[in-house]
Amino acid sequence: MNWLLSLAFISALIGPRPWQPLANINLATVDIRPTWDSPWLQQRLASDPAADIILNGYITDLTGLGFAANQQSVAVNIGRYPVARHQDSRRLPAASLTKVATTLAALETYGVNHQFETFIGWRGTISNGTLQGDLIVKGAYDPLFVWEEGIALGNTLQQLGIQQVTGKLIVIDQFVMNFNTDPLASGEMLKQSMNSAAWGWKVDKQYTTLPTGTPKPTLQIQGPVTVVSSAPVIEQASGWLVRHKSLPLAVILKAMNIYSNNVMAEMLANLSGGPANVVKIAEQVGVAPGEINLINGSGLGEDNQLSARAVILLMQAIQTRLQSQSLNFADLFPVSGTDIGTLIDRTLPANASVKTGSLAVVSALAGAFPTEQKGIVWFAVINYGSGLETLRTQQDRLLAALEQQWGKANQIPQPMKATLQFNQGDYRLGAPKRNEIIQSPQEQSQ
């Protein structure tokens, strides 16, 4: 027999060896499981005919309420494997589910830890707390520079000894504040935020969210706000005082998705190469070209279209990239029971991490939730038709039925535990530690 010949050949090569027992081996510590996964076995474990029955009942209920069955796209997955679907490859207007694609593109472009930097400089002379000249703001399209950040920046400048500016506030045109992409308006708001004597109720309200004892800045800028192009002013600057760092990109994305902020999404999509590049990145992770079409990064407009299957692929691609950074999908998207935002008045499974989407005739919901029997369930529902409240109620009932079928999870699985909490702890808006001193006025005058 061939195996006997092979054994004889090996024995001739290595020579006779006396039998010896294997020493110091603890078999309890040896993992003898195969390193391969059987797709057939995993799919069999994931499947459940009841899921199809539940989904079919959902579609039947919608048609009974007057919604067209062919205008709905639904997919339910256990891991990579679909367990229930209805036109899951049908591309439909997806509203703010577009932000899922934008989130992935921003992660691919910048990485979770990227911080947008805003520089504060000056030209002229500084003496006895007065800048005889102009204050300069050089931004980098920070999507989340808001009132709290301006207040903290004003306090930092005053701590450096600058109490008033006789000249202008010069804004280089990449500065955005309070989601207003007009650099002149953003400059006016920055000027206002740094002088509490000029505050209105909006600034007062945001100030109350800052830690108790936060000073109210009183930095006075006597001249007007002026917007200029970057090169000449950078060359004319006498020096740079502060480098303001934004919150990390992961936290910015969390805020964008909690509140479904369209301006932030548009900015991040454009910074990631524009809608065409967002589509390209989506296709690189497996989305079929016929299942995605985007005209912007926010989802405003019915020409932003995705299939339910495409949305699940995008969400799972985000999960894969985040896990290498000890984060997960729930760190970037709102979690039911924890985050309010767009989840207010929704009845969703406990600890579900989701993204909502709404237009006049579009209601969409996608995300993941834990179950006792099937682990993490991924889903995407894109509904087209008038009657948003009705559609939302039906979506919530669909998820409730699936959770009932597979059991409410007794605990949050590790791949769904969120560690980032927007505007809490290290991720508070207006944190002074994100204002780094480049040079003090005294150092620059030497």
Buried (B, 14 or more C-beta within 10 A) or exposed (E): EEEEEEEEEEEEEEEEEEEEEEEEEEEEEEEEEEEEEEEEEBBEBBBBEBBBEBBEEBBEBBEEEEBEEEBBBBBBBBBEBBBBBBBBBBBBBBBBBBBBBBBBBBBBBBEBEBBBBBBBBBBBEBEEEBBBBBBBBBBBBBBBBBBBBBBBBBBBBBBBBBBBBBBBBBBBBBBBBBBBBEBBBBBBBBBBBBBBEBBEEEBEEBBEEBEEEBBBBBBBBEBEBBBBEEEEBBEEBBBBBBBBBBBBBBBBBBBBBBBBBBBBBBBBBBBBBBBEBBBBBBBEBEBBEEBBBBBBBBBBBBEBBBBBBBBBBBBBBBBEBBEEEEBBBBBBBBBBEBBEBBBEEBEBBBBBBBBBBBBEBBBBBBBBBBBEEBBBBBBBBBBBBEBBEBBBBBBBBBBBBBBEBBEEBEEBBEBBBBEBBBBEEEBBBBBBEBBEEBBBBEEBEE
